[in-house]
Amino acid sequence: MDLLCTTCAYYAYDEDYEEYVCDCQLDEDDYYRIMQGNYKSCPYYRNGDEYMVVRKQI
């Protein structure tokens, strides 16, 4: 798990697995490319910080 996963909007608790998982909807090809490790960071990462916009306004 990448450290950025914990702040990602797609990082959600799955009650069936009883752990946090990536909830981004990927097809098999995308999943394969990510698992190969060709990316330096996740291309699907979305900041889950809801207050980021508010801090920029201050």
Long-range contacts (C-beta under 8 A, 24 or more apart in sequence): 2-41, 2-42, 4-41, 4-42, 4-45, 5-42, 7-47, 7-48, 7-49, 8-42, 8-45, 8-46, 8-47, 8-48, 9-46, 9-47, 9-48, 10-44, 10-45, 10-46, 10-48, 11-48
